């Protein structure tokens, strides 16, 4: 199985507690070396998992990633250019089957074909699932450990709220208690345009619950208009 995986995938990242080595061909691997963990997929989840596992200096961790490295691609570094990465060399180019409810048209599903995965091709917006989504999932699989009450202590360990780049006052724009104390910094959208505030003020007057103002869509309810993080 190891030989099959290495034959199919061409970017290999070998991570150690004291550093890492990036290999671009399976031939560069030391066939005498063994690993405690082999992670297939160096996307968002795989990279984080490898980092956590390699915090223990006794672990040898190998990541196998199909895509390459694109440090020089400006569209990867500039969030607003992310839409230009669809159907590019860093996209798996997945397409749905014809959708009956979409006039039998197909839909492109952008997924990162690159070291870093889809975190390299998104617009760096941050939204967690609603409390209801977690609870629905737990009910579907009959596993209460997946409910929001069960997972929130772990979720709060992933990110923390920081001041926006433009330094504007965020009182009333976000709910600090809904955010955690993890290593990923998130903030409110900076340099808002007048039209953004017009939309917010209009939403505060809305009658339909789906389109009402939502102070923080990361506080458990995703419905309504609010400011992006």
N, CA, C and O of each residue as an XYZ file, in Angstrom:
916
protein
N       0.830     -1.205      0.000
C       0.000      0.000      0.000
C       0.864      1.254      0.000
O       0.550      2.234     -0.675
N       1.948      1.217      0.756
C       2.841      2.371      0.815
C       3.419      2.665     -0.559
O       3.497      3.825     -0.963
N       3.830      1.614     -1.291
C       4.398      1.808     -2.610
C       3.362      2.364     -3.567
O       3.692      3.192     -4.415
N       2.107      1.924     -3.450
C       1.043      2.407     -4.311
C       0.797      3.890     -4.086
O       0.672      4.659     -5.040
N       0.729      4.290     -2.813
C       0.484      5.690     -2.497
C       1.609      6.568     -3.017
O       1.363      7.636     -3.578
N       2.831      6.123     -2.833
C       3.967      6.914     -3.266
C       4.027      7.001     -4.783
O       4.515      7.993     -5.323
N       3.545      5.993     -5.470
C       3.543      6.019     -6.927
C       2.502      6.998     -7.458
O       2.691      7.598     -8.516
N       1.404      7.160     -6.725
C       0.318      8.013     -7.184
C       0.528      9.480     -6.841
O       0.111     10.365     -7.589
N       1.166      9.733     -5.724
C       1.270     11.097     -5.234
C       2.713     11.573     -5.285
O       3.642     10.827     -4.978
N       2.884     12.845     -5.682
C       4.242     13.232     -6.017
C       4.857     14.311     -5.136
O       6.042     14.607     -5.287
N       4.129     14.885     -4.262
C       4.751     15.807     -3.312
C       4.715     15.168     -1.942
O       3.641     14.819     -1.453
N       5.837     15.012     -1.328
C       5.920     14.317     -0.057
C       6.515     15.244      0.986
O       7.576     15.833      0.780
N       5.835     15.365      2.085
C       6.336     16.196      3.175
C       6.615     15.307      4.369
O       5.712     14.650      4.888
N       7.845     15.286      4.798
C       8.238     14.500      5.961
C       8.486     15.459      7.108
O       9.403     16.278      7.050
N       7.661     15.360      8.168
C       7.707     16.333      9.254
C       8.266     15.698     10.521
O       7.890     14.583     10.884
N       9.162     16.411     11.188
C       9.758     15.942     12.429
C       9.561     17.003     13.506
O       9.239     18.149     13.193
N       9.746     16.641     14.740
C       9.567     17.583     15.841
C      10.571     18.729     15.725
O      10.257     19.854     16.113
N      11.772     18.471     15.199
C      12.808     19.496     15.155
C      12.874     20.182     13.795
O      13.732     21.040     13.586
N      12.005     19.831     12.880
C      12.022     20.439     11.556
C      11.334     19.546     10.551
O      10.673     18.572     10.911
N      11.496     19.887      9.286
C      10.843     19.082      8.272
C      11.669     19.106      6.990
O      12.529     19.965      6.795
N      11.386     18.153      6.136
C      12.013     18.057      4.826
C      10.915     17.928      3.790
O      10.003     17.116      3.947
N      10.992     18.717      2.739
C      10.022     18.630      1.653
C      10.675     17.885      0.497
O      11.710     18.299     -0.026
N      10.058     16.794      0.116
C      10.557     15.980     -0.985
C       9.590     16.086     -2.157
O       8.378     16.162     -1.950
N      10.096     16.091     -3.362
C       9.247     16.253     -4.538
C       9.116     14.986     -5.370
O       8.522     15.006     -6.448
N       9.666     13.895     -4.877
C       9.562     12.631     -5.594
C       9.659     11.479     -4.600
O      10.435     11.558     -3.648
N       8.896     10.417     -4.798
C       9.009      9.248     -3.911
C      10.410      8.654     -3.892
O      10.806      8.022     -2.912
N      11.165      8.854     -4.978
C      12.522      8.316     -5.042
C      13.439      8.935     -3.995
O      14.477      8.363     -3.660
N      13.062     10.096     -3.482
C      13.902     10.775     -2.499
C      13.713     10.237     -1.083
O      14.464     10.591     -0.175
N      12.709      9.382     -0.899
C      12.492      8.795      0.423
C      13.550      7.753      0.736
O      14.012      7.031     -0.147
N      13.919      7.687      1.987
C      14.843      6.656      2.469
C      14.024      5.393      2.735
O      13.214      5.355      3.660
N      14.238      4.371      1.927
C      13.444      3.142      2.041
C      13.691      2.411      3.354
O      12.920      1.526      3.727
N      14.757      2.773      4.057
C      15.070      2.108      5.326
C      14.355      2.777      6.496
O      14.334      2.248      7.607
N      13.778      3.934      6.239
C      13.167      4.702      7.314
C      11.736      4.242      7.565
O      11.023      3.879      6.629
N      11.321      4.257      8.819
C       9.945      3.913      9.188
C       9.279      5.138      9.813
O       9.949      6.051     10.297
N       7.939      5.136      9.791
C       7.181      6.270     10.309
C       6.125      5.785     11.286
O       5.540      4.714     11.121
N       5.897      6.595     12.301
C       4.854      6.280     13.276
C       3.473      6.592     12.723
O       2.498      5.906     13.030
N       3.400      7.642     11.897
C       2.125      8.048     11.308
C       2.341      8.432      9.851
O       3.304      9.124      9.519
N       1.441      7.978      8.987
C       1.433      8.380      7.586
C       0.085      9.034      7.308
O      -0.959      8.403      7.466
N       0.107     10.289      6.896
C      -1.115     11.051      6.640
C      -1.242     11.272      5.144
O      -0.351     11.850      4.521
N      -2.326     10.823      4.573
C      -2.564     10.992      3.145
C      -3.393     12.261      2.948
O      -4.576     12.295      3.290
N      -2.776     13.289      2.404
C      -3.443     14.558      2.176
C      -2.866     15.650      3.042
O      -3.071     15.656      4.256
N      -2.138     16.587      2.427
C      -1.532     17.689      3.164
C      -2.351     18.953      3.069
O      -1.812     20.038      2.851
N      -3.671     18.813      3.232
C      -4.546     19.976      3.230
C      -4.640     20.591      4.608
O      -3.733     20.435      5.426
N      -5.737     21.293      4.871
C      -5.897     21.972      6.156
C      -5.850     20.981      7.313
O      -5.079     21.155      8.257
N      -6.678     19.944      7.236
C      -6.747     18.980      8.338
C      -5.463     18.163      8.455
O      -4.937     17.979      9.552
N      -4.961     17.675      7.320
C      -3.765     16.841      7.358
C      -2.549     17.577      7.883
O      -1.753     17.009      8.630
N      -2.396     18.841      7.499
C      -1.249     19.626      7.948
C      -1.318     19.890      9.450
O      -0.317     19.782     10.158
N      -2.512     20.236      9.925
C      -2.675     20.485     11.362
C      -2.424     19.208     12.158
O      -1.751     19.229     13.188
N      -2.973     18.098     11.672
C      -2.791     16.825     12.361
C      -1.316     16.456     12.439
O      -0.834     16.011     13.480
N      -0.603     16.643     11.333
C       0.832     16.335     11.332
C       1.592     17.226     12.298
O       2.508     16.773     12.985
N       1.205     18.501     12.347
C       1.873     19.424     13.264
C       1.667     19.006     14.713
O       2.605     19.010     15.510
N       0.427     18.646     15.049
C       0.147     18.243     16.430
C       0.870     16.949     16.794
O       1.433     16.833     17.883
N       0.855     15.986     15.886
C       1.509     14.708     16.164
C       3.016     14.865     16.327
O       3.636     14.187     17.146
N       3.599     15.768     15.537
C       5.055     15.923     15.583
C       5.513     16.794     16.747
O       6.714     16.989     16.936
N       4.561     17.324     17.539
C       4.957     18.030     18.762
C       5.622     17.083     19.749
O       6.405     17.495     20.605
N       5.292     15.809     19.609
C       5.955     14.781     20.403
C       7.216     14.368     19.645
O       7.135     13.762     18.576
N       8.370     14.697     20.199
C       9.632     14.444     19.514
C       9.910     12.993     19.197
O      10.829     12.690     18.436
N       9.127     12.088     19.771
C       9.338     10.668     19.496
C       8.650     10.228     18.212
O       8.932      9.144     17.701
N       7.746     11.059     17.682
C       6.974     10.677     16.499
C       7.671     11.072     15.201
O       8.216     12.169     15.079
N       7.642     10.169     14.251
C       8.085     10.444     12.891
C       6.826     10.458     12.021
O       6.108      9.460     11.953
N       6.560     11.578     11.362
C       5.310     11.761     10.633
C       5.593     12.023      9.162
O       6.449     12.837      8.814
N       4.867     11.326      8.314
C       5.008     11.488      6.862
C       3.678     11.953      6.286
O       2.649     11.311      6.497
N       3.696     13.070      5.557
C       2.514     13.537      4.829
C       2.732     13.277      3.347
O       3.795     13.568      2.798
N       1.713     12.728      2.714
C       1.756     12.508      1.266
C       0.691     13.395      0.630
O      -0.496     13.255      0.924
N       1.110     14.296     -0.230
C       0.183     15.249     -0.852
C       0.276     15.184     -2.374
O       1.373     15.160     -2.933
N      -0.867     15.155     -3.036
C      -0.897     15.032     -4.496
C      -0.460     16.314     -5.193
O       0.187     16.261     -6.240
N      -0.805     17.455     -4.627
C      -0.483     18.722     -5.277
C       0.922     19.197     -4.978
O       1.642     18.587     -4.188
N       1.306     20.286     -5.613
C       2.651     20.814     -5.436
C       2.681     21.980     -4.461
O       1.737     22.189     -3.700
N       3.767     22.735     -4.490
C       3.928     23.934     -3.648
C       3.862     25.153     -4.570
O       4.453     25.162     -5.650
N       3.141     26.168     -4.131
C       2.930     27.333     -5.001
C       3.177     28.636     -4.238
O       2.343     29.542     -4.269
N       4.301     28.729     -3.566
C       4.602     29.915     -2.782
C       4.665     31.180     -3.634
O       4.466     32.279     -3.116
N       4.940     31.042     -4.936
C       5.110     32.216     -5.796
C       3.818     32.625     -6.501
O       3.825     33.585     -7.271
N       2.725     31.931     -6.261
C       1.459     32.255     -6.915
C       0.758     33.359     -6.120
O       0.298     33.116     -5.005
N       0.674     34.561     -6.679
C       0.082     35.687     -5.965
C      -1.374     35.446     -5.617
O      -1.849     35.918     -4.584
N      -2.092     34.717     -6.467
C      -3.508     34.461     -6.223
C      -3.714     33.614     -4.967
O      -4.780     33.669     -4.353
N      -2.708     32.833     -4.582
C      -2.782     32.050     -3.352
C      -2.593     32.955     -2.138
O      -3.158     32.700     -1.075
N      -1.803     34.007     -2.296
C      -1.485     34.897     -1.179
C      -2.501     36.027     -1.013
O      -2.653     36.558      0.087
N      -3.196     36.401     -2.084
C      -4.134     37.526     -2.033
C      -5.553     36.976     -2.005
O      -6.027     36.454     -3.014
N      -6.249     37.084     -0.859
C      -7.570     36.451     -0.715
C      -8.572     36.811     -1.803
O      -9.302     35.935     -2.268
N      -8.631     38.081     -2.225
C      -9.635     38.491     -3.204
C      -9.380     37.901     -4.593
O     -10.246     37.982     -5.464
N      -8.210     37.312     -4.805
C      -7.920     36.666     -6.093
C      -8.271     35.182     -6.077
O      -8.085     34.483     -7.072
N      -8.777     34.708     -4.946
C      -9.096     33.283     -4.819
C     -10.033     32.772     -5.907
O      -9.832     31.653     -6.380
N     -11.054     33.532     -6.334
C     -11.940     33.005     -7.391
C     -11.209     32.663     -8.688
O     -11.672     31.825     -9.461
N     -10.061     33.315     -8.926
C      -9.326     33.037    -10.159
C      -8.624     31.688    -10.132
O      -8.110     31.233    -11.153
N      -8.600     31.047     -8.965
C      -7.904     29.758     -8.837
C      -8.788     28.573     -9.206
O      -8.303     27.448     -9.325
N     -10.088     28.823     -9.388
C     -10.981     27.735     -9.805
C     -10.563     27.233    -11.186
O     -10.246     28.021    -12.077
N     -10.569     25.912    -11.346
C     -10.174     25.268    -12.609
C      -8.737     25.586    -13.012
O      -8.404     25.631    -14.196
N      -7.897     25.805    -12.008
C      -6.486     26.066    -12.280
C      -5.659     24.859    -11.882
O      -6.198     23.804    -11.549
N      -4.334     25.025    -11.920
C      -3.439     23.919    -11.591
C      -3.471     23.569    -10.105
O      -2.957     22.522     -9.710
N      -4.066     24.430     -9.277
C      -4.133     24.149     -7.843
C      -5.541     23.737     -7.420
O      -5.867     23.760     -6.233
N      -6.373     23.363     -8.385
C      -7.746     22.956     -8.126
C      -7.940     21.537     -8.649
O      -7.480     21.197     -9.739
N      -8.629     20.712     -7.856
C      -8.926     19.350     -8.305
C      -9.913     19.332     -9.470
O     -10.063     18.305    -10.131
N     -10.582     20.444     -9.728
C     -11.528     20.568    -10.841
C     -12.683     19.577    -10.753
O     -13.065     18.958    -11.746
N     -13.227     19.440     -9.562
C     -14.396     18.585     -9.385
C     -15.641     19.270     -9.950
O     -15.782     20.489     -9.858
N     -16.530     18.486    -10.527
C     -17.790     18.985    -11.064
C     -18.908     18.029    -10.677
O     -18.736     16.812    -10.736
N     -20.050     18.576    -10.282
C     -21.181     17.726     -9.917
C     -21.830     17.129    -11.155
O     -21.575     17.554    -12.282
N     -22.662     16.149    -10.921
C     -23.516     15.665    -12.003
C     -24.591     16.723    -12.252
O     -24.784     17.590    -11.400
N     -25.293     16.687    -13.379
C     -26.358     17.669    -13.631
C     -27.369     17.694    -12.489
O     -27.835     16.648    -12.037
N     -27.703     18.900    -12.028
C     -28.612     19.072    -10.904
C     -30.024     19.387    -11.398
O     -30.234     20.373    -12.104
N     -30.985     18.548    -11.025
C     -32.362     18.726    -11.492
C     -32.901     20.093    -11.066
O     -33.555     20.781    -11.849
N     -32.622     20.475     -9.824
C     -33.128     21.746     -9.326
C     -32.345     22.949     -9.817
O     -32.629     24.077     -9.415
N     -31.364     22.727    -10.678
C     -30.523     23.793    -11.205
C     -30.566     23.780    -12.726
O     -29.587     24.091    -13.405
N     -31.764     23.400    -13.247
C     -31.989     23.330    -14.691
C     -30.993     22.390    -15.369
O     -30.536     22.640    -16.484
N     -30.666     21.289    -14.657
C     -29.754     20.247    -15.155
C     -28.352     20.772    -15.467
O     -27.611     20.169    -16.243
N     -28.003     21.895    -14.856
C     -26.642     22.394    -15.020
C     -25.724     21.741    -13.988
O     -26.184     21.231    -12.967
N     -24.447     21.765    -14.263
C     -23.465     21.231    -13.331
C     -22.878     22.372    -12.506
O     -22.979     23.542    -12.875
N     -22.271     22.014    -11.398
C     -21.673     23.005    -10.504
C     -20.218     22.634    -10.260
O     -19.911     21.487     -9.936
N     -19.335     23.591    -10.413
C     -17.916     23.363    -10.116
C     -17.692     23.420     -8.609
O     -18.173     24.334     -7.938
N     -16.969     22.454     -8.088
C     -16.647     22.399     -6.668
C     -15.139     22.578     -6.524
O     -14.367     21.651     -6.767
N     -14.730     23.779     -6.126
C     -13.296     24.070     -5.999
C     -12.723     23.398     -4.754
O     -13.216     23.609     -3.646
N     -11.688     22.594     -4.939
C     -10.988     21.943     -3.834
C      -9.496     22.021     -4.117
O      -9.052     21.762     -5.235
N      -8.732     22.378     -3.103
C      -7.314     22.653     -3.304
C      -6.467     21.451     -3.676
O      -6.394     20.477     -2.927
N      -5.832     21.521     -4.825
C      -4.868     20.521     -5.286
C      -3.476     21.127     -5.089
O      -2.802     21.501     -6.050
N      -3.064     21.214     -3.827
C      -1.851     21.952     -3.485
C      -1.506     21.630     -2.031
O      -2.382     21.265     -1.247
N      -0.243     21.764     -1.677
C       0.160     21.603     -0.296
C      -0.468     22.739      0.518
O      -0.161     23.910      0.298
N      -1.338     22.390      1.447
C      -2.140     23.387      2.146
C      -3.612     23.225      1.827
O      -4.470     23.757      2.531
N      -3.907     22.480      0.750
C      -5.282     22.158      0.414
C      -6.143     23.367      0.102
O      -5.666     24.369     -0.430
N      -7.415     23.256      0.443
C      -8.369     24.316      0.116
C      -8.133     25.588      0.905
O      -8.698     26.631      0.574
N      -7.304     25.525      1.950
C      -6.967     26.752      2.677
C      -6.140     27.690      1.809
O      -6.006     28.871      2.127
N      -5.580     27.172      0.709
C      -4.781     28.003     -0.189
C      -5.617     28.665     -1.280
O      -5.139     29.578     -1.953
N      -6.856     28.219     -1.462
C      -7.645     28.751     -2.569
C      -8.932     29.411     -2.085
O      -9.831     29.665     -2.887
N      -9.036     29.694     -0.776
C     -10.249     30.350     -0.290
C     -10.010     31.841     -0.064
O      -8.902     32.337     -0.269
N     -11.052     32.549      0.359
C     -10.957     33.994      0.549
C     -10.718     34.380      2.015
O     -10.888     35.536      2.403
N     -10.322     33.386      2.817
C      -9.950     33.607      4.213
C     -11.110     34.158      5.044
O     -10.890     34.926      5.980
N     -12.341     33.770      4.706
C     -13.463     34.063      5.584
C     -13.588     32.927      6.582
O     -13.194     31.796      6.299
N     -14.141     33.232      7.758
C     -14.193     32.245      8.833
C     -15.634     32.106      9.307
O     -16.230     33.066      9.795
N     -16.189     30.908      9.161
C     -17.544     30.627      9.629
C     -17.577     29.225     10.212
O     -17.184     28.261      9.554
N     -18.039     29.116     11.431
C     -18.198     27.784     12.004
C     -19.626     27.316     11.781
O     -20.521     28.142     11.600
N     -19.860     26.001     11.790
C     -21.233     25.498     11.655
C     -22.114     25.986     12.798
O     -21.623     26.274     13.889
N     -23.398     26.075     12.549
C     -24.325     26.485     13.592
C     -24.441     25.396     14.650
O     -24.105     24.237     14.404
N     -24.914     25.776     15.818
C     -25.146     24.777     16.872
C     -26.099     23.701     16.378
O     -25.917     22.519     16.670
N     -27.127     24.116     15.621
C     -28.105     23.162     15.114
C     -27.505     22.161     14.147
O     -27.919     21.002     14.107
N     -26.516     22.611     13.358
C     -25.863     21.693     12.411
C     -25.107     20.600     13.151
O     -25.164     19.428     12.778
N     -24.390     20.999     14.215
C     -23.688     19.997     15.023
C     -24.678     19.001     15.635
O     -24.459     17.791     15.588
N     -25.768     19.522     16.208
C     -26.741     18.653     16.866
C     -27.437     17.743     15.859
O     -27.718     16.583     16.161
N     -27.715     18.261     14.665
C     -28.345     17.445     13.620
C     -27.436     16.303     13.204
O     -27.880     15.170     13.019
N     -26.158     16.617     13.059
C     -25.177     15.589     12.704
C     -25.135     14.511     13.787
O     -25.136     13.317     13.486
N     -25.099     14.942     15.047
C     -25.062     13.986     16.160
C     -26.297     13.087     16.153
O     -26.200     11.891     16.428
N     -27.453     13.662     15.840
C     -28.683     12.865     15.790
C     -28.682     11.887     14.619
O     -29.160     10.760     14.743
N     -28.146     12.323     13.488
C     -28.124     11.455     12.307
C     -27.325     10.184     12.545
O     -27.719      9.102     12.109
N     -26.215     10.316     13.229
C     -25.339      9.161     13.444
C     -25.492      8.586     14.848
O     -24.773      7.667     15.241
N     -26.445      9.147     15.597
C     -26.727      8.673     16.953
C     -25.456      8.668     17.812
O     -25.122      7.677     18.461
N     -24.768      9.805     17.793
C     -23.528      9.929     18.556
C     -23.512     11.289     19.254
O     -23.141     12.288     18.637
N     -23.903     11.347     20.519
C     -23.958     12.618     21.236
C     -22.611     13.304     21.387
O     -22.565     14.490     21.715
N     -21.514     12.593     21.156
C     -20.200     13.218     21.278
C     -19.938     14.219     20.154
O     -18.960     14.965     20.199
N     -20.816     14.234     19.141
C     -20.682     15.172     18.029
C     -21.599     16.378     18.177
O     -21.613     17.251     17.309
N     -22.361     16.439     19.257
C     -23.254     17.575     19.485
C     -22.440     18.815     19.814
O     -21.269     18.714     20.180
N     -23.063     19.995     19.683
C     -22.336     21.224     19.961
C     -21.852     21.286     21.397
O     -20.724     21.711     21.648
N     -22.670     20.878     22.332
C     -22.272     20.923     23.739
C     -21.035     20.071     23.982
O     -20.217     20.386     24.847
N     -20.900     18.992     23.219
C     -19.763     18.090     23.408
C     -18.500     18.601     22.720
O     -17.396     18.391     23.220
N     -18.654     19.271     21.575
C     -17.465     19.664     20.799
C     -17.007     21.086     21.048
O     -15.888     21.439     20.674
N     -17.844     21.926     21.674
C     -17.486     23.340     21.761
C     -16.188     23.581     22.540
O     -15.460     24.523     22.230
N     -15.887     22.760     23.531
C     -14.651     22.963     24.285
C     -13.426     22.755     23.400
O     -12.369     23.342     23.631
N     -13.590     21.899     22.371
C     -12.488     21.691     21.434
C     -12.465     22.800     20.388
O     -11.398     23.257     19.976
N     -13.661     23.231     19.960
C     -13.740     24.275     18.946
C     -13.114     25.575     19.460
O     -12.434     26.277     18.712
N     -13.342     25.890     20.725
C     -12.793     27.118     21.278
C     -11.272     27.089     21.340
O     -10.637     28.128     21.520
N     -10.697     25.927     21.194
C      -9.240     25.811     21.210
C      -8.620     26.042     19.839
O      -7.397     26.001     19.704
N      -9.448     26.288     18.808
C      -8.908     26.427     17.450
C      -8.561     27.858     17.081
O      -7.620     28.075     16.318
N      -9.292     28.849     17.600
C      -9.081     30.217     17.126
C      -9.366     31.236     18.221
O      -9.924     30.910     19.268
N      -8.973     32.470     17.956
C      -9.222     33.569     18.888
C      -9.577     34.821     18.093
O      -9.161     34.979     16.945
N     -10.337     35.695     18.707
C     -10.748     36.949     18.083
C      -9.702     38.020     18.357
O      -9.310     38.230     19.505
N      -9.249     38.699     17.301
C      -8.269     39.776     17.449
C      -8.818     41.041     16.800
O      -9.816     40.988     16.082
N      -8.180     42.164     17.046
C      -8.628     43.440     16.501
C      -8.480     43.462     14.982
O      -7.526     42.893     14.451
N      -9.410     44.109     14.272
C      -9.300     44.189     12.815
C      -8.112     45.049     12.398
O      -7.609     45.854     13.182
N      -7.677     44.871     11.170
C      -6.493     45.574     10.673
C      -6.680     47.082     10.710
O      -5.736     47.815     11.007
N      -7.899     47.561     10.409
C      -8.110     49.009     10.377
C      -8.312     49.601     11.770
O      -8.435     50.818     11.908
N      -8.348     48.754     12.810
C      -8.424     49.222     14.182
C      -9.746     49.833     14.598
O      -9.800     50.518     15.619
N     -10.826     49.610     13.839
C     -12.100     50.238     14.192
C     -12.714     49.577     15.427
O     -12.400     48.433     15.754
N     -13.591     50.315     16.103
C     -14.259     49.840     17.310
C     -15.258     48.749     16.939
O     -16.133     48.966     16.101
N     -15.133     47.583     17.557
C     -15.986     46.445     17.202
C     -17.105     46.193     18.215
O     -17.799     45.181     18.119
N     -17.293     47.095     19.185
C     -18.359     46.912     20.168
C     -19.712     46.901     19.457
O     -20.022     47.810     18.687
N     -20.506     45.878     19.715
C     -21.806     45.740     19.075
C     -21.770     45.068     17.730
O     -22.817     44.794     17.143
N     -20.575     44.795     17.229
C     -20.435     44.172     15.916
C     -20.112     42.690     15.999
O     -20.186     41.985     14.992
N     -19.758     42.211     17.175
C     -19.332     40.825     17.350
C     -19.611     40.433     18.799
O     -19.752     41.297     19.665
N     -19.690     39.136     19.056
C     -19.924     38.631     20.404
C     -18.639     37.942     20.874
O     -18.409     36.784     20.525
N     -17.804     38.620     21.650
C     -16.504     38.057     22.050
C     -16.610     36.702     22.741
O     -15.746     35.848     22.542
N     -17.649     36.484     23.550
C     -17.776     35.228     24.289
C     -18.010     34.030     23.383
O     -17.885     32.888     23.824
N     -18.351     34.279     22.115
C     -18.583     33.183     21.176
C     -17.287     32.675     20.564
O     -17.295     31.727     19.780
N     -16.175     33.306     20.923
C     -14.891     32.959     20.320
C     -13.950     32.396     21.375
O     -14.133     32.604     22.574
N     -12.944     31.681     20.901
C     -12.099     30.925     21.811
C     -10.744     31.531     22.086
O     -10.584     32.751     22.139
N      -9.760     30.643     22.262
C      -8.427     31.072     22.687
C      -7.353     30.252     21.965
O      -6.292     29.971     22.521
N      -7.648     29.877     20.724
C      -6.726     29.034     19.967
C      -5.702     29.814     19.173
O      -5.642     31.038     19.286
N      -4.890     29.133     18.367
C      -3.777     29.764     17.659
C      -4.158     30.515     16.386
O      -3.378     31.338     15.908
N      -5.348     30.248     15.822
C      -5.745     30.904     14.575
C      -6.405     32.248     14.900
O      -7.426     32.298     15.586
N      -5.813     33.330     14.400
C      -6.361     34.665     14.645
C      -7.450     34.987     13.624
O      -7.246     34.831     12.420
N      -8.599     35.434     14.108
C      -9.661     35.877     13.211
C     -10.098     37.270     13.648
O      -9.975     37.630     14.818
N     -10.604     38.043     12.708
C     -11.045     39.397     13.024
C     -12.204     39.777     12.114
O     -12.500     39.081     11.143
N     -12.850     40.878     12.436
C     -13.909     41.389     11.587
C     -13.329     41.985     10.309
O     -12.164     42.381     10.257
N     -14.166     42.037      9.292
C     -13.782     42.625      8.009
C     -13.366     44.079      8.209
O     -14.046     44.831      8.908
N     -12.264     44.473      7.601
C     -11.748     45.837      7.743
C     -12.097     46.702      6.534
O     -12.433     46.197      5.462
N     -12.010     48.001      6.732
C     -12.213     48.986      5.673
C     -13.557     48.802      4.968
O     -13.624     48.703      3.742
N     -14.619     48.757      5.765
C     -15.964     48.589      5.210
C     -16.351     49.810      4.377
O     -15.937     50.931      4.674
N     -17.144     49.584      3.339
C     -17.652     50.644      2.483
C     -19.007     51.109      3.003
O     -19.663     50.374      3.740
N     -19.436     52.306      2.635
C     -20.745     52.806      3.085
C     -21.895     51.858      2.794
O     -22.821     51.738      3.596
N     -21.842     51.183      1.650
C     -22.937     50.278      1.305
C     -23.039     49.124      2.289
O     -24.132     48.609      2.523
N     -21.920     48.708      2.870
C     -21.941     47.619      3.839
C     -22.773     48.008      5.058
O     -23.598     47.225      5.530
N     -22.552     49.223      5.566
C     -23.302     49.666      6.729
C     -24.769     49.896      6.387
O     -25.638     49.719      7.241
N     -25.053     50.289      5.145
C     -26.449     50.458      4.719
C     -27.182     49.126      4.764
O     -28.339     49.058      5.176
N     -26.497     48.066      4.335
C     -27.093     46.725      4.368
C     -27.350     46.304      5.809
O     -28.408     45.758      6.121
N     -26.390     46.556      6.680
C     -26.543     46.186      8.089
C     -27.730     46.921      8.712
O     -28.553     46.311      9.394
N     -27.815     48.218      8.478
C     -28.905     49.000      9.062
C     -30.258     48.556      8.524
O     -31.246     48.541      9.259
N     -30.306     48.194      7.241
C     -31.552     47.706      6.657
C     -31.947     46.374      7.275
O     -33.127     46.131      7.530
N     -30.968     45.512      7.516
C     -31.261     44.200      8.086
C     -31.813     44.306      9.498
O     -32.571     43.442      9.937
N     -31.435     45.367     10.215
C     -31.938     45.558     11.575
C     -33.436     45.868     11.581
O     -34.101     45.712     12.605
N     -33.960     46.304     10.439
C     -35.380     46.629     10.324
C     -36.174     45.509      9.672
O     -37.393     45.616      9.532
N     -35.503     44.438      9.273
C     -36.171     43.353      8.560
C     -37.136     42.609      9.471
O     -36.903     42.483     10.673
N     -38.221     42.119      8.883
C     -39.228     41.355      9.614
C     -38.953     39.865      9.497
O     -39.116     39.121     10.464
N     -38.539     39.428      8.317
C     -38.241     38.016      8.071
C     -37.014     37.607      8.882
O     -35.951     38.216      8.763
N     -37.168     36.576      9.703
C     -36.080     36.145     10.588
C     -34.828     35.737      9.818
O     -33.714     35.874     10.323
N     -35.009     35.233      8.587
C     -33.857     34.787      7.812
C     -32.978     35.949      7.371
O     -31.798     35.763      7.075
N     -33.549     37.137      7.327
C     -32.803     38.274      6.806
C     -32.596     39.367      7.854
O     -32.239     40.497      7.521
N     -32.817     39.027      9.098
C     -32.590     39.988     10.168
C     -31.096     40.148     10.451
O     -30.264     39.353     10.014
N     -30.795     41.197     11.191
C     -29.406     41.430     11.579
C     -28.926     40.336     12.517
O     -29.625     39.954     13.455
N     -27.728     39.839     12.254
C     -27.099     38.816     13.089
C     -25.775     39.399     13.579
O     -24.839     39.583     12.800
N     -25.711     39.682     14.860
C     -24.522     40.345     15.400
C     -23.258     39.528     15.199
O     -22.184     40.090     14.988
N     -23.374     38.212     15.263
C     -22.185     37.364     15.105
C     -22.621     36.005     14.576
O     -23.210     35.208     15.306
N     -22.331     35.742     13.305
C     -22.753     34.462     12.719
C     -21.861     33.302     13.151
O     -22.032     32.175     12.686
N     -20.909     33.581     14.041
C     -20.112     32.513     14.641
C     -20.526     32.250     16.084
O     -19.793     31.631     16.856
N     -21.724     32.735     16.433
C     -22.215     32.552     17.801
C     -23.256     31.445     17.897
O     -23.958     31.335     18.903
N     -23.358     30.627     16.856
C     -24.267     29.481     16.911
C     -25.417     29.530     15.948
O     -26.045     28.501     15.696
N     -25.724     30.709     15.389
C     -26.805     30.864     14.422
C     -26.239     31.527     13.172
O     -25.722     32.642     13.238
N     -26.333     30.853     12.046
C     -25.750     31.370     10.810
C     -26.710     32.206      9.984
O     -26.295     32.805      8.992
N     -27.992     32.267     10.366
C     -28.981     32.973      9.560
C     -28.913     34.482      9.805
O     -28.629     34.931     10.916
N     -29.176     35.246      8.762
C     -29.242     36.693      8.892
C     -28.022     37.405      8.342
O     -27.009     36.786      8.015
N     -28.142     38.713      8.249
C     -27.047     39.552      7.737
C     -26.144     39.989      8.885
O     -26.617     40.320      9.972
N     -24.858     39.985      8.631
C     -23.920     40.428      9.659
C     -22.576     40.746      9.029
O     -22.412     40.682      7.811
N     -21.641     41.082      9.860
C     -20.295     41.417      9.389
C     -19.448     40.160      9.289
O     -19.518     39.274     10.141
N     -18.654     40.100      8.244
C     -17.835     38.907      7.983
C     -16.583     38.887      8.849
O     -16.041     39.928      9.223
N     -16.138     37.663      9.158
C     -14.853     37.483      9.833
C     -13.921     36.732      8.917
O     -12.776     36.467      9.283
